[in-house]
C-alpha cells in the first residue's frame, strides 16, 4: 500500500514544533525515525495530514556525558546507542538491550524517543532503563519538565505526554560502585521479533550482601513494569529463599495476556525463570 498524502512540516526549534503540533491538533503527529509510524501509515491503520519532522531540530541526537550520568537525545538511533563507547563503558546493559532490537536496518533509523513514546509493552529498551533509574525530559507549551520513566507509561500506546508535548532526551544516572545490571530476553518466534518476555535486573552489593535490588520486565503487563516491594532483600544474601520471595513479588505484579508468543501460564513461568537467571547472573 502507499501512504495517503500528507504535508511534512520542518520546524527548527522545539517551541516551533510544539506550536505546529498544537495548531493542527489531532491532524498532526511528530515523527523522528518513523520506523513504526510509517509502517502504520502505509497499512492505513493511521493517517495524519501533517507530520512534524523532529530531525530538523538541532541537538536532539547527542549522547552527552554529565557529572552525574549520561543524557541521550530523543533522536539518537538505536544503533548509535548500541555502538557508543560511552554507553558500552558506563552502561553495558543498555548496549546489550539496544543490540537486540529488530535488525541493523531498523536500528540505524529508529530513535530512542520514538521507541519510548510508542509505549509498546514488548519493547527492549524500557526494562533496562527502568532498573537504571532513567528519567525523560519533555517540552511542551508550558515549558520543560522531567518525568521518572517509571511514571511515564500509562497503557498500551499511551504515555503521560500532553498533546503537543515532545520527548526531548533521556537522563540515566551514573550507577554507584559495587553495582551491575543484566538484561535477558526470550523470544518464541524469531530473534528479530518482540520478546515473549524480557527482564532487566540491577544489583548493588557490599560484602556479598544485597544493598539494593531492582527488577523490571516487558511483555507481561500492559506497560513495562518495575517491580515494587523488593526492599526485603536489603542486607540479605541472595540465597534460594530470598530469590523465591522476589519471584513471588514478580508473580503477584505481572498480568500477561495469551497471544501467539505464549499463553498466560507460559509467560508467567518464563518471567519467573528469566528473573531468576538475571539475579543469579549478577550474584555470581
N, C-alpha and C positions, 0 to 999 in steps of 0.2 A: 504494500500500500504506500501511497505518497502522503506527505503531510499537507493538510489544508493550509492555505496561505496565511501568513502572519507577518507582522511588522517587527523587525529586530531593532530595539532601542538601545543605544550605546552611550550610557552616562559615563562621566569622567570623575565622579566623586560619589561617596556614599550618600550625602544629602540629596544629590540629583537622582540617584537610583531610587531612594525612598519616595521622593516626590513623584516619580513616574509610576511606581507601584501603587501609590495612593490615588493618583489621578485616574488610573484605569481600573482600579479595584479588582473585582473577580475576573476581569478580562485579561489580566496581566499576571505573569509569573517570572520570577528571577531564574536565570539559567547560568550555571557555572560550567562544569564539564559536559553536562547534558546527556550522560550515558543512559540514564533511566528515563528522563523526561522526553527525549527524542524518540525512544522506542515506544513509549505510551502514546505519543502524538502520531507516530506512524501507524500504530494499531488503531488509531482514532478512539482510544479509550479516554483521551483528554484532548481538549483544544483550547488554546489561548490565542486570541487575536494579536496580543502583544507579548513579546519576550524581552525582558530587561537583561542585557548581557553584562554580567559582572566582570568579564575578562578585560573590559576596557578601563576598569578602575585600578590604578596602580597600588602596589603594596599588599595585595591580598594573597600572594603566593609565596611568601617568605617563611623560612624557618629560622627563628632567632633565639640565640642563647641569652638568657637573662640571669640575673644574680640568683634567683630562687627557682629556676626551672627553664622550660623551653616554651616558646609560643609559636604555634603553627598557623599560618594564614589559611583561611577557609578555601581558597582556590588552589592550595598545594595539592598536587596529584598524589595518588596512592603510590605510584612508582617512585616518586621523589622521596616520599617518607620512607618507603621500604629500603632505598639505597643510601639515604642520608648518613654520612659518617657520624654526625652529631647524634642522631636518633639511635644508630646502632651502638654507639658508645654509652649513652646515658639511659636509653630506654630500649634495649634489645627486644623486649617483648612486643613492642609496637612494630618494629621492623618485621618480626615474625608474623604478626597478625596481618599486616598490610600486604605481605608477600603471598597470602593465601587468597586474596580477593580475585575472583574471576580468572582472567588471563592477562598476559602482559599488555595486550592492546587496550583492554579495559583500564588497567592500572595506569597506563600512560595518559589517559584522558580524564578519568573520574576524579572528582575532588573530595577532599575531606569534608568540607562544609556541606556539599550536596549529599554525601553519604549520611551524615547525621541528621540533616533536615528532612531527608526522605523518611526517616523514622520507621524503617522496617525492622522488626524484632529479630530477624535472622542474620543480620549483617555482622561481619567480622570485627570491625573496629570498636564498637561500644563496650564489650566486656573488658578488654584490657584498659581502655581509657577510664572506665568506671573504677576499677581497682587501683588505678594510679591517682585517683582523686582529681581528674580533669574538670575544668570549668570552661564554658563557652562565653564568648563576648558577642553581643548583638547590638545593632544600631538601627534605630527607628526614629519616628517623628519626635519622640521625647528624649532623644539623645542615645548615649551608650549605656548598656547595663551588662552585668556579669551574672551568669546562671550556672550553678553547680550542675554538672552533667547528670547527676543522679535525679535532678528535678526537671530535666529538660524534656523527657519523653512523656507523653500523655496517653498514647494508644497507638494502634497501627496507623502509620502515615500521619500522625498527629503530634505536634510539639507545643511548647508554651510560647513560641514566637507569635507576636501580634501581627495583624495584617500590615503589610508594608515593611515589616522588620526583617533585617538581613543578618544572618550569622556571619561574623567577620573573622574570628580566629578561635583557636583552642589553646588554653594555657594548661601545661602539665607541670605540677610542682616537682622539684628535684626530690628523688626518693632518698630517705635517710640511710645512714650507714647500717650495715648488717641486715639489709633487706634485699629481696629479689622478687621477681614476678615470673609467672609462666602462663602460656596460652596454649590450649589444646582445642582442636575441633574434630568433629566426627561427621562424615558425610556418608549417607547410604546410597547416593546416586553416583555422580561423577565428582572428581576432585574440584572441578570448577563450579559446582553447584553450591547453593546455600547449604550451610551445615545443618544436619539434623539437630545437633546441639553443639554449642561452643562455650568454652569455660575459660575464665581467667582467674588466677589466684595471686595474691600478694602476701608475703610473709616477712615480718621483721622479727629476728630472734636475738637473744642475748644468752650466752652460756647454755645453749641448747634448749632454752625455753622460749615459747612464743610470747612476743610483746604486742604484736598486732597481726590479725589475720583478716583479709578481705577476700571475698569470693563473688564473682559476677558471672551470669550466664546469658546466653542468647538462644533463641529458638524454642523456649519453653514457657513463655508468658507473653502477654500482649505487648510488652515492651522489653528491651534489655533490662535485666534485673540485677541490682546489687543486693546481695543477701544481708539482711539485718540481724542483729541479735547474736553476734559471734564474740561478744566481749568475754564470755565464759572461758575462752581459750587463752586469755592473758595469763602469763606466768605458769602455763601448763606445758608439759612435754606433749608433743602431738602423737600420742600413742593411739592404739586402736579405739579405745573408749572415747577419747576426745574427738577423733575423726568421726566416729559413729554419731556423736551429738551434732557435729557440723552437718552431716548428711541428713539427719532428722530435720534440721532447720531448713535445708535446701528442699527436702520433700514437702515441708509444710507451706513453702512460699511459692513454688513454681506451679504453673497451671497450663501444661502443654495441651495442644489440640492434635487430634489424629489427622494425618494427611498422608500423601504418597511417600513421605520420608520416614514414616513410622507411626505406630499407634500411640495413644496417650500413655499406656502402660510401658511400651518400649522406650519412649522418650524419658520417662521417669527413671527407668533403670539406667539408661545411658548417661543421664545427667548426674546421677549419684556415682556411677563408675568413673566418669571423667573428672568430677570434682575430687574424688579420692586420688586419682592418678596425679592431678595437678599438685595437690598438697604433698603427696609423697615425693614428687619430683623436687619440690622446694625444700622439703625436710630431709632430703638425702645427704 
